[in-house]
Amino acid sequence: MKHNIKVVLSLTIISSVMALLLALTNAITAPIIKEHENSAVGGALKEVLPEGENFVSVDLSKYDLPETVEEAYSEDNGGYVFKLKTAGYGADLILMCGIDGEGVVKGVQYISGNETLGVETTYGEKFNDVTAENIENVETVTGATKTTTAMKNAVKDALNSAIILGGGSVDIRDEATILNDNLKTALPAAEGKFAEIFITEKKGNISAAYKAENNTGYVFILGEIFVATDNNGAVLNAVDDTAKTEVEAVAAGIINSTMTEIDISGFADMPTHVQKAYKTSGGNYVLELRAAGYGINGDKYTRSGEYIQIKVSITADGEIITCKTISQKESEGIGDACAKPEFYNQFTGRLESNYGEIDAISGATITTNGFKTAISSAFTAVKILKGGA
């Protein structure tokens, strides 16, 4: 018993000493690391903005800037240098970005970070002479999408910040915030809480629909117009007559749609991609599909073994109403783009004759082809289900 107590006591003392040493080491090294970073930042001012004169630190508390902006320096010629902190493959990716008085990027320099591929050390060169108007033309690097996308977004933040510091105005909200703000404006009673609904019925030119989580109504997106309705599909907010008429023509059908599951086990020719099938009250079909992308057909050492799960609604005449990726474990930073609306929304409105005419995911041929094969099976399934009805 006494021996056990001694062992426990010894381990406790050792743990305490190790913790103390670790804290002491951090206390000693942290200022050195910070001093090194500050030295690199100071040296980078002239490197990223060679024509800059008399750099002065800007008080950022006076401005509403993107979170990536940690520090800013103005100079006599109207230019700015920004210290940016973002997260790529790893955390704490630190950059310096110099922008002249005309809003043109003159240099981007990597300061520090935890990336793994080394791309960050040279990728900054791609931003030379870029402006806010053409930064989207800068391509990310396949295989290092996370790192290069993070750097690109940070430079975009710097360009927007230069406009703001120069007295201009720019919307720095991200897309999700802009969407939610528009939804709140259209239907204030929802108190800012919405859930996107999967549309299974005729929708005209409506691109998306959201239900208020407190059951106060819906918001339908028609082009750039946000149209709010009550739970019966009657328009609530002030929109033009054309938008009101178009939404009210289809809103009730979308809101009140129900589905009945179809037993597909009796259809011998049903494609194996089809996992479940439903028929809607409007006579359309909803199919749950699995696609064999890179997770199944990729390199055996890196594939996840997981299918891409897809949900698609399709008319009895074979036109896709809605398509959405439900889950996936494709290659990070490459094939996982199949989960982005920019990719799967391309299938909306497609027919069997043209579903393949979509933009492939760059560097992810296996993912793209697997997704398209699954979509192809949806058209086959509808024909089989109609014939068996």
RODO-2510 file (C-alpha; in nm, 4 decimals, decimal comma):
residues 389
     n   res          X          Y          Z
     1     m     0,0000     0,0000     0,0000
     2     k     0,2801     0,2383     0,1031
     3     h     0,4613     0,1482    -0,2180
     4     n     0,1564     0,2444    -0,4283
     5     i     0,1269     0,5773    -0,2464
     6     k     0,4949     0,6494    -0,3161
     7     v     0,4480     0,5679    -0,6864
     8     v     0,1443     0,7952    -0,7163
     9     l     0,3245     1,0736    -0,5283
    10     s     0,6297     1,0381    -0,7514
    11     l     0,4219     1,0513    -1,0677
    12     t     0,2359     1,3575    -0,9386
    13     i     0,5632     1,5377    -0,8642
    14     i     0,7062     1,4442    -1,2054
    15     s     0,3904     1,5655    -1,3832
    16     s     0,3973     1,8925    -1,1936
    17     v     0,7627     1,9496    -1,2747
    18     m     0,7052     1,8724    -1,6446
    19     a     0,4112     2,1125    -1,6569
    20     l     0,6203     2,3822    -1,4894
    21     l     0,9070     2,3269    -1,7328
    22     l     0,6694     2,3384    -2,0300
    23     a     0,5166     2,6638    -1,9063
    24     l     0,8631     2,8077    -1,8463
    25     t     0,9768     2,7019    -2,1955
    26     n     0,6710     2,8620    -2,3522
    27     a     0,7264     3,1813    -2,1513
    28     i     1,0822     3,1973    -2,2808
    29     t     1,0199     3,1009    -2,6442
    30     a     0,6889     3,2812    -2,7095
    31     p     0,8442     3,6321    -2,6964
    32     i     1,1307     3,5141    -2,9171
    33     i     0,8876     3,3721    -3,1750
    34     k     0,6804     3,6904    -3,1603
    35     e     0,9923     3,9045    -3,1949
    36     h     1,0995     3,7010    -3,4978
    37     e     0,7540     3,7414    -3,6545
    38     n     0,7545     4,1169    -3,5850
    39     s     1,1006     4,1472    -3,7380
    40     a     0,9824     3,9638    -4,0482
    41     v     0,6762     4,1882    -4,0691
    42     g     0,8875     4,5020    -4,0372
    43     g     1,1244     4,3841    -4,3072
    44     a     0,8378     4,2950    -4,5381
    45     l     0,6883     4,6454    -4,5535
    46     k     0,9283     4,7667    -4,8208
    47     e     0,9401     4,4314    -4,9939
    48     v     0,5639     4,4163    -5,0598
    49     l     0,5358     4,7906    -5,1336
    50     p     0,8762     4,9059    -5,2631
    51     e     0,7608     5,2590    -5,3473
    52     g     0,6086     5,3163    -5,0042
    53     e     0,7445     5,6025    -4,7931
    54     n     0,7177     5,6630    -4,4176
    55     f     0,5013     5,3725    -4,3058
    56     v     0,2670     5,4532    -4,0167
    57     s     0,0573     5,2034    -3,8192
    58     v    -0,3195     5,2482    -3,8657
    59     d    -0,5594     5,2385    -3,5681
    60     l    -0,7900     4,9568    -3,6809
    61     s    -1,0386     5,0147    -3,3983
    62     k    -1,1905     5,2957    -3,6055
    63     y    -1,2825     5,0662    -3,8935
    64     d    -1,4932     4,7591    -3,9615
    65     l    -1,2494     4,5368    -4,1502
    66     p    -1,2357     4,1632    -4,2301
    67     e    -1,1143     3,9437    -3,9437
    68     t    -0,8076     3,8399    -4,1421
    69     v    -0,6605     4,1911    -4,1098
    70     e    -0,4376     4,1999    -3,8005
    71     e    -0,2358     4,5126    -3,8737
    72     a    -0,2305     4,7883    -4,1344
    73     y     0,0237     5,0528    -4,2297
    74     s    -0,0366     5,3615    -4,4404
    75     e     0,2316     5,5444    -4,6366
    76     d     0,2790     5,8871    -4,7932
    77     n     0,1798     5,7858    -5,1479
    78     g    -0,1676     5,6629    -5,0471
    79     g    -0,0806     5,2949    -5,0316
    80     y    -0,1274     5,0406    -4,7535
    81     v     0,0439     4,7297    -4,6243
    82     f    -0,1627     4,4700    -4,4402
    83     k    -0,0570     4,1934    -4,2071
    84     l    -0,3054     3,9115    -4,2637
    85     k    -0,3752     3,6027    -4,0563
    86     t    -0,5734     3,3191    -4,2097
    87     a    -0,5992     2,9397    -4,1957
    88     g    -0,5078     2,7177    -4,4884
    89     y    -0,4234     2,3516    -4,4434
    90     g    -0,2871     2,4525    -4,1040
    91     a    -0,3660     2,7363    -3,8660
    92     d    -0,2015     3,0780    -3,8338
    93     l    -0,0954     3,1392    -4,1925
    94     i     0,0614     3,4891    -4,1783
    95     l     0,0986     3,7051    -4,4907
    96     m     0,1958     4,0599    -4,5779
    97     c     0,0221     4,2343    -4,8667
    98     g     0,1194     4,5694    -5,0161
    99     i    -0,1334     4,7744    -5,2154
   100     d    -0,0469     5,1063    -5,3822
   101     g    -0,2568     5,4220    -5,3914
   102     e    -0,4325     5,3034    -5,7089
   103     g    -0,5579     4,9846    -5,5444
   104     v    -0,3085     4,7560    -5,7154
   105     v    -0,1322     4,4723    -5,5324
   106     k     0,2435     4,5267    -5,5508
   107     g     0,3533     4,2298    -5,3431
   108     v     0,2381     3,9421    -5,1233
   109     q     0,4859     3,7744    -4,8923
   110     y     0,4519     3,4623    -4,6790
   111     i     0,5709     3,5265    -4,3215
   112     s     0,4944     3,2088    -4,1276
   113     g     0,2539     2,9162    -4,1047
   114     n     0,2026     2,5434    -4,0700
   115     e     0,1378     2,4415    -4,4293
   116     t     0,2814     2,1164    -4,5627
   117     l     0,3432     2,1544    -4,9370
   118     g     0,5519     2,4721    -4,9567
   119     v     0,3218     2,6302    -5,2151
   120     e     0,2592     2,9261    -4,9844
   121     t     0,6176     3,0488    -5,0248
   122     t     0,5771     3,1274    -5,3962
   123     y     0,2020     3,1573    -5,4527
   124     g     0,2090     3,5250    -5,3534
   125     e     0,3762     3,6068    -5,6846
   126     k     0,0505     3,5365    -5,8657
   127     f    -0,1061     3,8467    -5,7092
   128     n     0,1362     4,1008    -5,8544
   129     d    -0,0618     4,3853    -6,0219
   130     v    -0,3972     4,2315    -5,9243
   131     t    -0,6899     4,4591    -5,8308
   132     a    -1,0258     4,4091    -5,6585
   133     e    -1,1860     4,3882    -6,0025
   134     n    -0,9789     4,0973    -6,1337
   135     i    -0,8628     3,8988    -5,8294
   136     e    -1,1122     3,6223    -5,9103
   137     n    -0,9025     3,5499    -6,2205
   138     v    -0,6157     3,4264    -6,0013
   139     e    -0,6286     3,0470    -6,0115
   140     t    -0,5781     2,8290    -5,7065
   141     v    -0,3278     2,5419    -5,7186
   142     t    -0,4641     2,1889    -5,7639
   143     g    -0,3451     1,9728    -5,4770
   144     a    -0,3029     2,2760    -5,2504
   145     t    -0,6533     2,4158    -5,2778
   146     k    -0,6972     2,4913    -4,9081
   147     t    -0,3734     2,6855    -4,8793
   148     t    -0,4081     2,8829    -5,2009
   149     t    -0,7790     2,9536    -5,1532
   150     a    -0,7079     3,0878    -4,8045
   151     m    -0,4313     3,3104    -4,9413
   152     k    -0,6501     3,4346    -5,2251
   153     n    -0,9341     3,5206    -4,9875
   154     a    -0,6938     3,7004    -4,7537
   155     v    -0,5580     3,9141    -5,0378
   156     k    -0,9165     3,9911    -5,1391
   157     d    -0,9772     4,1068    -4,7816
   158     a    -0,6709     4,3308    -4,8053
   159     l    -0,7956     4,4889    -5,1295
   160     n    -1,1359     4,5555    -4,9730
   161     s    -0,9703     4,6960    -4,6620
   162     a    -0,7615     4,9354    -4,8712
   163     i    -1,0837     5,0694    -5,0233
   164     i    -1,2379     5,1165    -4,6778
   165     l    -0,9295     5,2861    -4,5296
   166     g    -0,9219     5,5123    -4,8342
   167     g    -1,2733     5,6364    -4,7565
   168     g    -1,4627     5,4061    -4,9921
   169     s    -1,7407     5,1590    -4,9243
   170     v    -1,7411     4,7843    -4,9834
   171     d    -1,9527     4,4953    -4,8589
   172     i    -1,7208     4,2663    -4,6632
   173     r    -1,9885     4,0184    -4,5552
   174     d    -1,9449     3,6566    -4,6620
   175     e    -2,2037     3,4873    -4,8841
   176     a    -2,3759     3,3076    -4,5964
   177     t    -2,4225     3,6328    -4,4054
   178     i    -2,5534     3,8147    -4,7117
   179     l    -2,8042     3,5341    -4,7749
   180     n    -2,9289     3,5329    -4,4167
   181     d    -2,9560     3,9123    -4,4087
   182     n    -3,1686     3,9050    -4,7242
   183     l    -3,3899     3,6320    -4,5793
   184     k    -3,4371     3,8320    -4,2570
   185     t    -3,5270     4,1430    -4,4538
   186     a    -3,7884     3,9535    -4,6561
   187     l    -3,9463     3,7800    -4,3547
   188     p    -3,8597     3,9601    -4,0286
   189     a    -4,1016     3,7435    -3,8295
   190     a    -3,8677     3,4464    -3,8780
   191     e    -3,6157     3,6138    -3,6449
   192     g    -3,3278     3,5187    -3,8722
   193     k    -3,3656     3,1404    -3,8419
   194     f    -3,4300     2,9542    -4,1663
   195     a    -3,3846     2,6046    -4,3081
   196     e    -3,3478     2,5400    -4,6813
   197     i    -3,6129     2,3061    -4,8175
   198     f    -3,5592     2,0457    -5,0864
   199     i    -3,7975     2,1419    -5,3680
   200     t    -3,9838     1,8473    -5,5211
   201     e    -4,2552     2,0183    -5,7258
   202     k    -4,2816     2,2613    -6,0148
   203     k    -4,0853     2,5722    -5,9228
   204     g    -4,0653     2,7910    -6,2336
   205     n    -3,7671     3,0259    -6,2044
   206     i    -3,7307     2,9848    -5,8297
   207     s    -3,3739     2,8854    -5,7450
   208     a    -3,4161     2,8103    -5,3735
   209     a    -3,6705     2,8121    -5,0928
   210     y    -3,6337     2,8525    -4,7167
   211     k    -3,8746     2,7784    -4,4346
   212     a    -3,8810     2,9863    -4,1154
   213     e    -3,7872     2,7601    -3,8254
   214     n    -4,0553     2,9266    -3,6107
   215     n    -4,3153     2,8343    -3,8751
   216     t    -4,4006     3,1957    -3,9672
   217     g    -4,3670     3,1436    -4,3422
   218     y    -4,1340     3,0857    -4,6340
   219     v    -3,8917     3,2831    -4,8498
   220     f    -3,8504     3,1987    -5,2190
   221     i    -3,5542     3,3264    -5,4190
   222     l    -3,6429     3,4399    -5,7686
   223     g    -3,3309     3,5681    -5,9408
   224     e    -3,2138     3,8419    -5,7031
   225     i    -3,5589     3,8931    -5,5509
   226     f    -3,6454     3,7459    -5,2097
   227     v    -4,0196     3,6789    -5,1901
   228     a    -4,1763     3,6018    -4,8516
   229     t    -4,5019     3,4070    -4,8229
   230     d    -4,7237     3,2808    -4,5466
   231     n    -4,7731     2,9091    -4,4906
   232     n    -5,0378     2,9001    -4,7634
   233     g    -4,8152     3,0568    -5,0291
   234     a    -4,9606     3,4102    -5,0254
   235     v    -4,6929     3,6770    -5,0807
   236     l    -4,6280     3,8953    -4,7752
   237     n    -4,3585     4,1458    -4,8718
   238     a    -4,3538     4,4245    -5,1286
   239     v    -4,2298     4,2852    -5,4610
   240     d    -4,3220     4,3642    -5,8201
   241     d    -4,6365     4,2077    -5,9653
   242     t    -4,4437     3,9758    -6,1967
   243     a    -4,2488     3,8202    -5,9092
   244     k    -4,5607     3,7972    -5,6937
   245     t    -4,7587     3,6212    -5,9649
   246     e    -4,4814     3,3756    -6,0458
   247     v    -4,4193     3,2780    -5,6837
   248     e    -4,7865     3,2442    -5,5911
   249     a    -4,8372     3,0154    -5,8922
   250     v    -4,6047     2,7506    -5,7474
   251     a    -4,5551     2,8290    -5,3769
   252     a    -4,8536     2,6330    -5,2449
   253     g    -4,7533     2,3250    -5,4451
   254     i    -4,4000     2,3376    -5,3046
   255     i    -4,5155     2,4011    -4,9479
   256     n    -4,7823     2,1302    -4,9410
   257     s    -4,5958     1,8587    -5,1321
   258     t    -4,5886     1,5145    -4,9717
   259     m    -4,3986     1,1979    -5,0645
   260     t    -4,4812     0,8293    -5,0615
   261     e    -4,1975     0,5774    -5,0615
   262     i    -4,1912     0,3234    -5,3428
   263     d    -4,0733    -0,0316    -5,2776
   264     i    -3,8000    -0,0693    -5,5405
   265     s    -3,7099    -0,4273    -5,4459
   266     g    -3,9552    -0,5586    -5,7058
   267     f    -3,7873    -0,3783    -5,9959
   268     a    -3,5199    -0,6164    -6,1219
   269     d    -3,3676    -0,3647    -6,3618
   270     m    -3,3416    -0,0804    -6,1089
   271     p    -2,9862     0,0654    -6,1197
   272     t    -2,7806    -0,0162    -5,8100
   273     h    -2,7099     0,3550    -5,7664
   274     v    -3,0730     0,4042    -5,6588
   275     q    -3,1111     0,3401    -5,2850
   276     k    -3,4615     0,4747    -5,2273
   277     a    -3,7419     0,6177    -5,4390
   278     y    -4,0476     0,8264    -5,3621
   279     k    -4,3393     0,9654    -5,5573
   280     t    -4,4610     1,3137    -5,4742
   281     s    -4,8182     1,4352    -5,4498
   282     g    -4,7531     1,6331    -5,7676
   283     g    -4,6562     1,3224    -5,9652
   284     n    -4,2788     1,3746    -5,9572
   285     y    -4,0092     1,1440    -5,8223
   286     v    -3,7466     1,1844    -5,5519
   287     l    -3,4492     0,9497    -5,5612
   288     e    -3,1714     0,8863    -5,3128
   289     l    -2,8592     0,7879    -5,5040
   290     r    -2,5100     0,6713    -5,4220
   291     a    -2,2240     0,7643    -5,6515
   292     a    -1,8948     0,5781    -5,6680
   293     g    -1,6495     0,8672    -5,6806
   294     y    -1,2881     0,8802    -5,5655
   295     g    -1,3909     0,7444    -5,2255
   296     i    -1,4696     0,4123    -5,3945
   297     n    -1,2720     0,4110    -5,7177
   298     g    -0,9668     0,6135    -5,6189
   299     d    -0,6211     0,5015    -5,5144
   300     k    -0,6554     0,2181    -5,2640
   301     y    -0,4219     0,3929    -5,0180
   302     t    -0,6166     0,7192    -5,0033
   303     r    -0,9785     0,6390    -5,0839
   304     s    -1,2302     0,6689    -4,8012
   305     g    -1,4448     0,3698    -4,8953
   306     e    -1,7493     0,5994    -4,8826
   307     y    -2,0013     0,6698    -5,1573
   308     i    -2,1227     1,0183    -5,2463
   309     q    -2,4839     1,0387    -5,1308
   310     i    -2,7073     1,2407    -5,3654
   311     k    -3,0716     1,3421    -5,3533
   312     v    -3,2511     1,4393    -5,6725
   313     s    -3,6087     1,5330    -5,7562
   314     i    -3,7155     1,4776    -6,1151
   315     t    -4,0370     1,5183    -6,3113
   316     a    -4,2181     1,2237    -6,4678
   317     d    -4,1043     1,3680    -6,8018
   318     g    -3,7413     1,3409    -6,6971
   319     e    -3,6383     1,6957    -6,6015
   320     i    -3,4337     1,7466    -6,2870
   321     i    -3,6066     1,9806    -6,0419
   322     t    -3,3475     1,9816    -5,7640
   323     c    -3,0147     1,8095    -5,7069
   324     k    -2,8127     1,8129    -5,3874
   325     t    -2,5113     1,6344    -5,2413
   326     i    -2,6166     1,5002    -4,9014
   327     s    -2,2829     1,3588    -4,7843
   328     q    -1,9402     1,2733    -4,9232
   329     k    -1,5854     1,1839    -4,8225
   330     e    -1,4011     1,2704    -5,1392
   331     s    -1,0433     1,3991    -5,1464
   332     e    -1,0079     1,7070    -4,9286
   333     g    -0,9668     2,0307    -5,1173
   334     i    -1,0328     1,8665    -5,4555
   335     g    -1,3152     1,6137    -5,4967
   336     d    -1,5058     1,7470    -5,1965
   337     a    -1,6110     2,0344    -5,4235
   338     c    -1,8978     1,8018    -5,5233
   339     a    -2,0655     1,9155    -5,2004
   340     k    -2,0712     2,2788    -5,3135
   341     p    -2,3901     2,4276    -5,4638
   342     e    -2,1799     2,5657    -5,7499
   343     f    -2,1302     2,2066    -5,8637
   344     y    -2,4523     2,0164    -5,7921
   345     n    -2,6823     2,3041    -5,8875
   346     q    -2,5561     2,2632    -6,2438
   347     f    -2,7852     1,9608    -6,2791
   348     t    -3,1031     2,1594    -6,2097
   349     g    -3,3218     2,1719    -6,5207
   350     r    -3,1121     1,9107    -6,7013
   351     l    -3,2545     1,6315    -6,9150
   352     e    -3,1169     1,2906    -7,0043
   353     s    -2,9915     1,4459    -7,3265
   354     n    -2,7740     1,7124    -7,1654
   355     y    -2,7058     1,6250    -6,8000
   356     g    -2,3418     1,5555    -6,8852
   357     e    -2,2818     1,9073    -7,0159
   358     i    -2,1692     2,0476    -6,6840
   359     d    -1,8366     2,1939    -6,5710
   360     a    -1,6245     1,9179    -6,4199
   361     i    -1,4438     1,9607    -6,0884
   362     s    -1,0863     2,0592    -6,1681
   363     g    -0,8479     1,7766    -6,0816
   364     a    -1,1319     1,5435    -5,9768
   365     t    -1,2259     1,3431    -6,2852
   366     i    -1,3191     1,0296    -6,0898
   367     t    -1,5484     1,2266    -5,8586
   368     t    -1,7155     1,4113    -6,1462
   369     n    -1,7686     1,0993    -6,3556
   370     g    -1,9012     0,8998    -6,0616
   371     f    -2,1496     1,1778    -5,9830
   372     k    -2,2685     1,1967    -6,3450
   373     t    -2,3098     0,8187    -6,3650
   374     a    -2,5374     0,8287    -6,0616
   375     i    -2,7412     1,1111    -6,2148
   376     s    -2,7733     0,9066    -6,5332
   377     s    -2,9283     0,6269    -6,3273
   378     a    -3,1966     0,8678    -6,2055
   379     f    -3,3348     0,9079    -6,5581
   380     t    -3,3331     0,5290    -6,6015
   381     a    -3,5086     0,4826    -6,2684
   382     v    -3,7898     0,7218    -6,3577
   383     k    -3,8606     0,5340    -6,6782
   384     i    -3,8672     0,2036    -6,4915
   385     l    -4,0937     0,3412    -6,2175
   386     k    -4,3347     0,4887    -6,4705
   387     g    -4,3531     0,1594    -6,6557
   388     g    -4,4257    -0,0277    -6,3352
   389     a    -4,6918     0,2114    -6,2114
***
